[in-house]
Amino acid sequence: MPGFELIGDEEFQEVREVFEKSKILFRHGFDPFRKGVYKVRDFEQAFSNYLGVPDSLAVTSGTAALKVALKALGIGKGDEVITQSFTFVATVEAIIEAGATPVICDIDDTLNLAPNKLEQCITNKTKAIIAVHMLGTPARLAEISDIAKKRNLILIEDTAWGCGGKLKGKHLGTIGDVGTFSFDFAKTMTTGEGGMIVCKDPEILAKAKAYHDHGHENNPNLPRWEDSRSSSGFNYRMMELQGAVGIAQLKKLDYVIAKQRENKQKIENVIKSLPNLKLRSLPQHSEETADALVFFTESNSVARACRDSLVKEGLGTKILPEAISWHFAGTWNHMQELVARHGDLKMAFSISKDLLDSAVALPISVFMDETVPEKINTALKRVLI
């Protein structure tokens, strides 16, 4: 939990510069009036520098980032895209919006895509895999990447919860072929709404840039109103005020993550002292963002009793167990594409359901009250001892 805790004068000064110097809120053109103020462009450059990649594309949301990436990759009707059963509904929505068919794979005890279940989901229609770093914990990308390469599939990292995390020293979002990020208001860094795309292939990123801007190629030799285009697109442009906030938030990202890790460790020390609880697994060499601490109980009834006891202490949980319906594909009967592909969703992902039913997620904040670990200890002991 997240960058909004640190919104302050730094963000205000970046936004203020837009109004005082340029008054241009659109990211393209109007060069004579800008007085050198290009907030989205500068945010993209700063983000690229942070990740150590050549280029980035800012868009309106993390959902948009996924859809734009899929369209740039040429994925659409007749193609299948595999993703995991535990993610936010947006991951599957983006696949459907791109015209492709979503295929759901079970998770393992990382609560991310299970590599040992992945190959059985692959067909001759499969074009890509979207691995999600749920709640800031890296997916098992080494194993997933090996399968993707063996089967000649594109690997997309949905890094909505993983911005600033690493695996084997590499930034999450830069390990697969494409990485997408979310900056919504509850993410580790925020622009209110917003997202980013990074890509190993500059030609794919160029297609994404055109698609997110109605097909504009932003040819430097042509005025915008006569710009070249070679494909259709849509409008997923980030505006200058979001870019301004992003510049300030990015400078705080490492501090946010460091504090979350510190606070998570304090809570983890409590969890380790309690009986019949198991912490979520982490892949080797993980550097998680510590967005949440997840532990497994003996059953769903115990998980819900833990949740109720935490509420009595004035604390809450995050997604697990109370908001699972927005984050578990087994509940998404409103998506006919999923039902058509998997049949009875209640029965389709039983491995995932068993894991999620027994799990409790504790949100991690930057400014954690010093009494929180002891309150957690009191609440959970009431249930477990």
C-alpha positions as a printed Julia matrix, in Angstrom:
385×3 Matrix{Float64}:
   0.0     0.0     0.0
   1.01    2.66   -1.6
   2.37    5.83   -3.1
  -0.72    7.83   -2.19
   0.55    7.83    1.4
   3.38   10.07    0.23
   1.54   12.48   -2.07
   2.74   15.93   -1.08
   4.41   19.12   -2.18
   6.69   17.38   -4.7
   3.71   16.26   -6.79
   2.08   19.67   -6.42
   5.18   21.48   -7.68
   5.41   19.23  -10.75
   1.73   19.88  -11.55
   2.1    23.57  -10.76
   4.84   23.89  -13.38
   2.41   22.71  -16.04
  -0.07   25.46  -15.2
   2.46   28.22  -14.58
   4.77   27.6   -17.54
   2.88   25.84  -20.32
  -0.84   25.33  -19.59
  -0.71   22.5   -22.17
  -2.35   19.38  -20.79
  -2.1    17.3   -23.99
   1.08   15.23  -24.32
   1.74   15.96  -28.02
   2.34   19.09  -30.04
   1.69   22.73  -29.11
   5.48   23.13  -28.96
   5.54   26.96  -29.21
   3.46   27.23  -26.03
   5.09   24.62  -23.83
   8.22   26.48  -22.76
  10.04   23.19  -22.57
   7.48   21.44  -20.34
   6.86   17.83  -21.46
   5.81   15.94  -18.36
   4.68   12.65  -19.92
   7.78   12.47  -22.09
  10.0    13.2   -19.09
   8.14   10.62  -16.98
   8.68    7.98  -19.67
  12.4     8.79  -19.8
  12.76    8.7   -16.01
  10.89    5.39  -15.84
  13.11    3.93  -18.57
  16.2     5.05  -16.68
  14.89    3.5   -13.46
  14.28    0.11  -15.12
  17.4     0.28  -17.28
  15.5    -0.04  -20.57
  15.81    2.09  -23.72
  12.21    3.34  -23.91
   8.78    3.27  -22.26
   5.23    4.21  -23.23
   2.88    5.87  -20.75
  -0.84    5.09  -21.12
  -4.09    5.74  -19.28
  -4.18    2.65  -17.04
  -2.63   -0.73  -16.37
  -5.57   -2.31  -18.17
  -4.89   -0.13  -21.2
  -1.23   -1.12  -21.05
  -2.19   -4.78  -21.39
  -4.62   -4.19  -24.24
  -2.26   -1.89  -26.16
   0.56   -4.43  -25.76
  -1.63   -7.25  -27.08
  -2.75   -5.17  -30.07
   0.85   -4.15  -30.83
   1.83   -7.82  -30.77
  -0.86   -8.58  -33.35
  -2.81  -10.84  -30.99
  -6.53  -11.02  -31.67
  -9.36  -13.15  -32.98
  -8.56  -16.86  -33.09
  -5.61  -16.52  -30.7
  -5.44  -17.79  -27.13
  -3.66  -16.03  -24.27
  -2.92  -17.88  -21.05
  -3.01  -16.12  -17.7
  -3.46  -17.13  -14.09
  -6.58  -17.76  -12.05
  -5.64  -15.27   -9.32
  -5.33  -11.77  -10.76
  -7.47   -8.67  -11.04
 -10.34   -9.0   -13.51
  -8.59   -6.46  -15.78
  -6.01   -8.98  -16.98
  -8.7   -11.13  -18.57
 -10.72   -8.1   -19.7
  -7.71   -6.9   -21.71
  -7.41  -10.25  -23.46
 -11.1   -10.18  -24.37
 -10.9    -6.53  -25.5
  -8.02   -7.43  -27.81
 -10.3   -10.03  -29.43
  -8.42  -13.07  -28.16
  -9.63  -15.96  -26.02
  -8.51  -16.05  -22.37
  -7.24  -19.39  -21.05
  -6.84  -19.74  -17.29
  -4.03  -21.62  -15.59
  -4.0   -22.64  -11.93
  -1.67  -21.0    -9.4
   0.81  -22.52   -6.96
   1.74  -21.49   -3.42
   3.34  -18.27   -4.68
  -0.26  -17.39   -5.65
   1.09  -16.8    -9.14
   0.97  -18.88  -12.32
   1.98  -22.5   -11.68
   4.68  -23.55  -14.18
   3.85  -27.24  -13.67
   0.27  -26.58  -14.85
   1.2   -24.32  -17.76
   1.98  -26.77  -20.56
  -1.39  -28.49  -20.3
  -3.03  -25.11  -21.1
  -1.08  -24.63  -24.34
  -2.73  -25.43  -27.68
  -1.87  -24.68  -31.29
  -3.85  -21.44  -30.87
  -1.79  -20.15  -27.95
   0.16  -16.99  -28.76
   1.13  -15.52  -25.39
   1.37  -16.03  -21.63
   0.6   -13.26  -19.16
   2.3   -13.9   -15.82
   1.09  -11.64  -13.01
   3.21  -10.65  -10.0
   0.28  -10.68   -7.62
   0.5    -8.47   -4.55
   4.14   -7.71   -5.28
   5.56  -11.25   -5.21
   7.43  -12.31   -8.36
   6.05  -15.17  -10.43
   8.31  -18.14  -11.14
   9.57  -16.48  -14.3
  12.6   -18.7   -14.84
  10.42  -21.77  -15.29
   7.66  -19.9   -17.13
  10.16  -18.28  -19.49
  11.75  -21.64  -20.31
   8.35  -23.02  -21.32
   7.51  -19.9   -23.35
  10.78  -20.12  -25.26
  10.43  -23.85  -25.86
   6.93  -23.37  -27.25
   7.77  -20.13  -29.12
   5.28  -18.08  -27.1
   5.37  -14.42  -26.11
   5.81  -13.78  -22.37
   4.07  -10.7   -20.98
   4.62   -9.61  -17.38
   1.61   -7.96  -15.75
   3.59   -5.92  -13.26
   0.66   -3.94  -11.87
   1.63   -4.96   -8.31
   5.32   -5.49   -8.98
   6.74   -2.09   -9.91
  10.14   -1.8    -8.23
  10.42   -5.51   -7.46
  13.2    -7.69   -8.84
  14.01  -11.3    -9.61
  17.65  -12.41   -9.81
  18.63   -8.74   -9.82
  16.46   -7.81  -12.8
  13.51   -5.45  -12.52
  10.13   -7.11  -12.82
   8.59   -6.11  -16.13
  11.93   -6.31  -17.98
  12.4   -10.09  -17.91
   9.69  -11.16  -20.36
   9.16   -9.89  -23.89
   6.79   -7.15  -22.69
   6.13   -5.61  -19.29
   3.04   -3.65  -18.29
   2.57   -1.51  -15.18
  -0.3     0.15  -13.32
  -0.23    3.45  -11.46
  -3.77    3.45  -10.14
  -4.48    5.02   -6.77
  -3.82    1.88   -4.71
  -0.53    0.89   -6.34
   2.99    1.25   -4.96
   3.38    4.44   -6.98
   0.41    6.29   -8.38
  -0.63    8.86  -10.95
  -4.29    8.49   -9.91
  -4.83    6.41  -13.03
  -2.17    5.47  -15.51
   0.08    2.73  -16.79
   3.31    2.02  -18.66
   4.57   -0.43  -21.28
   8.15   -1.59  -21.81
   9.23   -3.96  -24.56
  12.4    -5.72  -25.65
  11.55   -5.24  -29.34
  11.56   -1.52  -30.3
   9.38   -2.25  -33.33
   6.63   -3.65  -31.09
   6.86   -0.6   -28.82
   6.6     1.65  -31.89
   3.38   -0.16  -32.84
   2.11    0.31  -29.29
   2.88    4.03  -29.47
   0.88    4.32  -32.68
  -2.04    2.22  -31.46
  -2.44    4.17  -28.2
  -2.66    7.41  -30.22
  -5.28    6.63  -32.93
  -2.56    5.24  -35.2
  -0.41    8.4   -35.09
   3.23    7.57  -35.85
   4.34   11.04  -34.71
   6.56   11.4   -37.74
   9.03   14.23  -36.94
   9.01   15.31  -40.59
   5.26   15.96  -40.62
   2.93   18.24  -38.63
   0.6    16.27  -36.38
  -2.48   17.07  -38.48
  -0.78   15.45  -41.5
   0.9    12.66  -39.55
   1.6     9.29  -41.13
  -0.24    6.14  -40.04
  -0.18    2.51  -41.05
  -2.78    1.02  -38.72
  -5.87    1.98  -36.8
  -5.72    2.62  -33.07
  -7.54    4.11  -30.13
  -7.01    6.78  -27.47
  -5.04    5.6   -24.46
  -2.82    8.67  -24.09
  -1.61    9.75  -20.66
  -2.15   13.49  -19.99
   0.48   15.93  -18.74
  -0.89   16.21  -15.19
  -0.59   12.45  -14.7
   2.94   12.56  -16.07
   3.78   15.35  -13.64
   2.58   13.33  -10.66
   4.44   10.28  -11.98
   7.76   12.14  -12.06
   7.45   12.98   -8.36
   6.14    9.56   -7.35
   8.92    7.68   -9.15
  11.5     9.5    -7.03
   9.79    8.08   -3.92
   9.37    4.51   -5.17
  12.5     3.02   -3.63
  11.68    4.6    -0.26
   8.12    3.24   -0.4
   9.35   -0.28   -1.14
  12.05   -0.14    1.53
   9.52    0.91    4.18
   7.03   -1.73    3.06
   9.69   -4.43    3.3
  10.69   -3.21    6.74
   7.11   -3.2     7.99
   6.33   -6.55    6.38
   9.25   -8.09    8.24
   7.85   -6.85   11.56
   4.52   -8.51   10.8
   6.2   -11.65    9.46
   7.99  -12.06   12.8
   4.56  -12.26   14.43
   3.17  -14.75   11.9
   6.17  -17.06   12.31
   5.54  -17.28   16.04
   1.97  -18.55   15.62
   0.9   -22.17   15.12
  -0.67  -23.75   12.03
   0.15  -20.86    9.68
   2.27  -21.09    6.53
   3.72  -18.11    4.73
   3.3   -17.68    0.98
   6.23  -19.1    -1.0
   8.72  -16.88   -2.79
  10.77  -17.84   -5.83
  14.52  -17.92   -5.19
  16.29  -14.56   -5.46
  13.02  -12.63   -5.14
  12.95   -8.95   -4.17
   9.24   -8.38   -3.65
   7.56   -5.01   -3.3
   5.98   -6.19   -0.03
   2.56   -4.94   -1.03
   0.96   -7.53    1.26
   1.86  -10.41    3.56
  -0.04  -13.6     2.73
  -0.32  -16.65    4.97
  -2.25  -19.91    4.67
  -4.49  -21.32    7.39
  -5.96  -24.8     7.81
  -9.3   -23.99    6.15
 -11.59  -21.31    4.8
 -13.46  -21.13    8.09
 -10.22  -20.41    9.95
  -9.21  -17.81    7.35
 -12.51  -15.99    7.77
 -12.29  -16.23   11.55
  -8.84  -14.61   11.33
 -10.29  -11.86    9.19
 -13.15  -11.21   11.62
 -10.77  -11.13   14.58
  -8.5    -8.65   12.79
 -11.49   -6.39   12.15
 -12.25   -6.42   15.9
  -8.77   -4.99   16.47
  -9.44   -2.2    13.96
  -7.37   -3.87   11.24
  -8.28   -5.2     7.8
  -7.21   -7.66    5.15
  -6.51   -7.16    1.44
  -8.35   -9.14   -1.26
  -8.08  -12.38    0.71
 -10.53  -13.43    1.92
 -13.16  -10.73    1.42
 -12.61   -9.36   -2.1
 -11.78  -12.59   -3.88
 -14.68  -12.33   -6.33
 -12.88   -9.56   -8.25
  -9.6   -11.48   -8.25
 -10.43  -15.15   -8.88
 -11.44  -16.38  -12.32
 -13.61  -19.08  -10.8
 -16.19  -16.41   -9.95
 -16.27  -14.65  -13.33
 -19.41  -16.18  -14.82
 -20.21  -12.78  -16.35
 -17.4   -13.4   -18.87
 -18.95  -15.64  -21.51
 -15.58  -16.12  -23.17
 -14.29  -17.81  -20.02
 -17.37  -19.96  -19.6
 -17.19  -21.05  -23.26
 -13.53  -22.05  -22.85
 -13.64  -23.63  -19.37
 -17.24  -24.66  -18.71
 -18.38  -24.6   -15.08
 -16.0   -22.07  -13.55
 -16.79  -23.18  -10.0
 -15.22  -26.55  -10.8
 -12.54  -25.5   -13.29
  -9.81  -24.2   -10.98
 -10.12  -26.31   -7.85
  -6.39  -26.2    -7.03
  -6.48  -22.41   -7.03
  -9.7   -22.29   -5.06
  -8.32  -24.49   -2.3
  -5.25  -22.26   -1.95
  -7.2   -19.01   -2.01
  -9.91  -20.22    0.35
  -7.35  -20.83    3.08
  -5.35  -17.63    2.55
  -5.32  -14.34    4.41
  -3.58  -11.23    3.03
  -2.5    -8.4     5.32
  -1.97   -5.02    3.66
   1.42   -3.39    4.21
   1.6     0.38    4.56
   4.48    2.84    4.5
   3.48    4.66    7.68
   2.54    1.71    9.88
   1.47    2.45   13.42
   3.87    0.79   15.85
   0.96   -0.99   17.56
  -0.06   -2.93   14.43
   2.16   -6.02   14.89
   0.92   -6.56   18.45
  -2.71   -6.04   17.37
  -2.21   -8.67   14.65
  -0.69  -11.0    17.23
  -3.66  -10.51   19.57
  -6.22  -10.99   16.81
  -4.7   -14.17   15.4
  -3.97  -15.76   18.78
  -7.66  -15.38   19.59
  -8.39  -17.7    16.67
  -5.41  -20.03   16.63
  -4.6   -20.68   20.28
